[in-house]
Amino acid sequence: MIAILREDARDTPVHGEYEVVVLGGGPAGIAAAAAAARTGRSTILLERYGFLGGAGTAAGLSNFCGLHANVRGEHRQVVRGIACEIQDRLQSLSGLSEPHLIFGNRIQAQAYDISAYKIAADELLAAAGVKTLFHALGAGVAMESERRIAALLFESKSGRRAVRGGLFVDASGDGDLAAWAGVPYEVGDGKGNMLYPSTMFRINGVDPEKAGRAWESIATRMDDAERTGRRFPRKGIIVRPQKNPIEWRANVTQVRNPDGTAVSGVDLEQMSYGEVEGRRQCKEVFEFIRASAPGFERSYIVEIAPQLGIRETRRIAGEYALSEADILGCADFSDTIGVQGWPVEQHAEGRVDWRWQEAGSRGYNQLPYRMIVPTRVDNLLVAGRCASMTHDGQSSARVSGPCFVMGQAAGIAADLALAAGCATRMVDVATLQRRLAADGVNVSGD
Ligand SMILES: Cc1cc2nc3c(=O)[nH]c(=O)nc-3n(C[C@H](O)[C@H](O)[C@H](O)COP(=O)(O)OP(=O)(O)OC[C@H]3O[C@@H](n4cnc5c(N)ncnc54)[C@H](O)[C@@H]3O)c2cc1C
């Protein structure tokens, strides 16, 4: 039992009042805020760090998944809308690689430069008219009734503040805002087992000629070393070149608590332990790569990601929970808000399990509006990796592509709910779909 200290009641300055308040600046929050602001709604996005991009920058991913699908053997981009605008901006900053194939020719992903992503996202939100508030850590809510949020409370170097709002979008990845507002949620597989997190790092100073297709041989070298007694954090590692091939990204760690469970992204003590353990693993695996892979002899770690990369924490209870069967069966929904093509990628203890849409299938599923509509609270939408999905469904639809889709739909739905004065679950879906299509979203995938 943790000891309790009672604080005095206090008056909290109101930093501002906005029609739409978005918590979190990852792909879901970026898309939600941009889409809402473009409808003419006064919109604020609060982010705890000093830059946008979410895990894509803060956890060092430098790679988009889920934008593309393997459509009956043909690879194409199926996520459109704001995701494309980010890609265009990255392209103009020379920060976007061509899509690359993984697992032979099963699916495409697309690498980007992390600094370019931060700038592209800044510029996109500024052009849309979003007020972005950095270094603002969401800390709670003030409710006006059991079903309505009045204000988001946050902590900052200027002290504790409040932002009043009409409609709130939780894009925190962890479902923070929804949890504070009393929305029920689940963590992991219901027995507390979450997807394992990883600390990402980037390697610079690689000789690309000598390294060749080292992304194919590094895993084999690690397997060989394990046969002679060496131990690595996990199988299923990814080490791949960035646009400038002297730089490679490394997704090779897996951060477990001493008892073997996944470090929880919503547990302060575990996160503190996990940051140190993640960096220790980066050092250990990098030393092996440098010593064994051709072309890496003069390489060095140019950056360990600012934070441990968290794949899963809370997933809220919404009007519908997207499942693994929906992903693998390429499901259609009458309330579709867009599509995504990533398979199920489950980070289990010591390994990564992949489950794929059937070969020769359409290769993508639709995402229903109901998965971003929480139960219990009327003026809230929850977009991104904390949306309403089963543990297995989230193992797919948590990646960047579907998070952009959910975010953009949340932004437009916020406008519709405010205009109609209705609860988010009562938004007219046909109008939402028409508005999304008009804004370039691939709503049905056809
Ligand atoms: C190690 C790792 C590797 C991955 N690899 C890939 C990959 O290659 N490609 C891919 O597409 N996806 C990958 N993913 C998954 C993907 O990046 C994330 O699931 C995706 O970014 C989720 O988007 P989001 O907008 O829901 O949340 P996030 O990207 O997590 O963004 C949430 C944002 O909210 C902010 N925030 C959270 N709480 C608060 C608060 N209380 N107050 C203020 N701000 C807050 C955070 O700082 C963050 O900026 C990976 C994930 C991990 C962890």
The ligand as a MOL file (V3000), in Angstrom:
LIG
                    3D

  0  0  0     0  0            999 V3000
M  V30 BEGIN CTAB
M  V30 COUNTS 53 58 0 0 0
M  V30 BEGIN ATOM
M  V30 1 C 10.0650 0.1400 -30.1840 0
M  V30 2 C 8.9030 0.3990 -31.0910 0
M  V30 3 C 9.0700 0.2140 -32.4470 0
M  V30 4 C 8.0010 0.4770 -33.3080 0
M  V30 5 N 8.2210 0.3790 -34.6410 0
M  V30 6 C 7.3000 0.8890 -35.4890 0
M  V30 7 C 7.5980 1.0640 -36.8520 0
M  V30 8 O 8.6750 0.7340 -37.3320 0
M  V30 9 N 6.6350 1.6340 -37.6330 0
M  V30 10 C 5.4250 2.0270 -37.1350 0
M  V30 11 O 4.6020 2.5470 -37.8820 0
M  V30 12 N 5.1170 1.8530 -35.8550 0
M  V30 13 C 6.0340 1.3130 -35.0190 0
M  V30 14 N 5.7470 1.2130 -33.6860 0
M  V30 15 C 4.3800 1.5340 -33.2020 0
M  V30 16 C 3.9940 3.0100 -33.3270 0
M  V30 17 O 5.0500 3.8560 -33.3770 0
M  V30 18 C 3.1180 3.5100 -32.2210 0
M  V30 19 O 2.2490 2.5450 -31.8070 0
M  V30 20 C 2.4090 4.7870 -32.6860 0
M  V30 21 O 3.3660 5.8230 -32.6860 0
M  V30 22 C 1.2380 5.0890 -31.8130 0
M  V30 23 O 0.7500 6.3530 -32.1470 0
M  V30 24 P -0.1160 7.1990 -31.1200 0
M  V30 25 O -0.3180 8.5230 -31.7620 0
M  V30 26 O -1.2750 6.3910 -30.7120 0
M  V30 27 O 0.7760 7.3170 -29.8130 0
M  V30 28 P 2.2800 7.7670 -29.5920 0
M  V30 29 O 3.0690 7.7200 -30.8420 0
M  V30 30 O 2.7450 6.9810 -28.4240 0
M  V30 31 O 2.1310 9.2970 -29.1920 0
M  V30 32 C 1.5640 9.6880 -27.9640 0
M  V30 33 C 2.0560 11.0810 -27.6460 0
M  V30 34 O 1.3930 11.5460 -26.4970 0
M  V30 35 C 2.3240 12.1300 -25.6140 0
M  V30 36 N 1.7980 11.9460 -24.2630 0
M  V30 37 C 1.5200 10.7860 -23.6420 0
M  V30 38 N 0.9930 11.0100 -22.4380 0
M  V30 39 C 0.9540 12.3480 -22.2760 0
M  V30 40 C 0.5130 13.1840 -21.2270 0
M  V30 41 N 0.0000 12.6970 -20.0940 0
M  V30 42 N 0.6210 14.5180 -21.4020 0
M  V30 43 C 1.1460 15.0410 -22.5420 0
M  V30 44 N 1.5730 14.2870 -23.5690 0
M  V30 45 C 1.4690 12.9480 -23.4400 0
M  V30 46 C 3.6050 11.3750 -25.8490 0
M  V30 47 O 4.7380 12.0970 -25.4590 0
M  V30 48 C 3.5380 11.1400 -27.3540 0
M  V30 49 O 4.1190 12.1820 -28.0780 0
M  V30 50 C 6.7670 0.9070 -32.7970 0
M  V30 51 C 6.6120 1.0900 -31.4340 0
M  V30 52 C 7.6590 0.8440 -30.5860 0
M  V30 53 C 7.4710 1.0960 -29.1420 0
M  V30 END ATOM
M  V30 BEGIN BOND
M  V30 1 1 1 2
M  V30 2 1 2 3
M  V30 3 2 2 52
M  V30 4 2 3 4
M  V30 5 1 4 5
M  V30 6 1 4 50
M  V30 7 2 5 6
M  V30 8 1 6 7
M  V30 9 1 6 13
M  V30 10 2 7 8
M  V30 11 1 7 9
M  V30 12 1 9 10
M  V30 13 2 10 11
M  V30 14 1 10 12
M  V30 15 2 12 13
M  V30 16 1 13 14
M  V30 17 1 14 15
M  V30 18 1 14 50
M  V30 19 1 15 16
M  V30 20 1 16 17
M  V30 21 1 16 18
M  V30 22 1 18 19
M  V30 23 1 18 20
M  V30 24 1 20 21
M  V30 25 1 20 22
M  V30 26 1 22 23
M  V30 27 1 23 24
M  V30 28 2 24 25
M  V30 29 1 24 26
M  V30 30 1 24 27
M  V30 31 1 27 28
M  V30 32 2 28 29
M  V30 33 1 28 30
M  V30 34 1 28 31
M  V30 35 1 31 32
M  V30 36 1 32 33
M  V30 37 1 33 34
M  V30 38 1 33 48
M  V30 39 1 34 35
M  V30 40 1 35 36
M  V30 41 1 35 46
M  V30 42 1 36 37
M  V30 43 1 36 45
M  V30 44 2 37 38
M  V30 45 1 38 39
M  V30 46 1 39 40
M  V30 47 2 39 45
M  V30 48 1 40 41
M  V30 49 2 40 42
M  V30 50 1 42 43
M  V30 51 2 43 44
M  V30 52 1 44 45
M  V30 53 1 46 47
M  V30 54 1 46 48
M  V30 55 1 48 49
M  V30 56 2 50 51
M  V30 57 1 51 52
M  V30 58 1 52 53
M  V30 END BOND
M  V30 END CTAB
M  END
